[in-house]
Amino acid sequence: QVQLVESGGGLVQPGGSLRLSCAASGFTFQTYAMGWYRQVPGKGKDFVALIRTEGRTQYDDSVKGRFTISRDNTKNTVYLQMNSLKVEDTAVYYCNAIGRAWWGQGTQVTVSS
């Protein structure tokens, strides 16, 4: 069965960095664009970034220049490097195979002083 397992979240001060990972299994990873979304309590999931199969990337304006999405098809893993974190980046972060309703359990990112 399809599994997406996010990890790497935590508590960090404003201006700090975190690297999220999402390990995928149960589908042909290299044939899917992969994305990261985030959710705060009481709201739906918001798009953060995606990476296409050939490596092209796309970002929400709120994270451009601070976040970098990447993928390793040999490890079936997608990453999100988050730098210059802001309090408003606090959320549960989820990865997703674009076009599919496959979601992991998410990983909590809290940015606070």
Helices and strands as residue ranges (DSSP letters): E 3-7, E 10-12, E 18-25, G 29-31, E 34-39, E 46-51, E 57-59, E 67-72, E 77-82, G 87-89, E 91-97, E 107-111
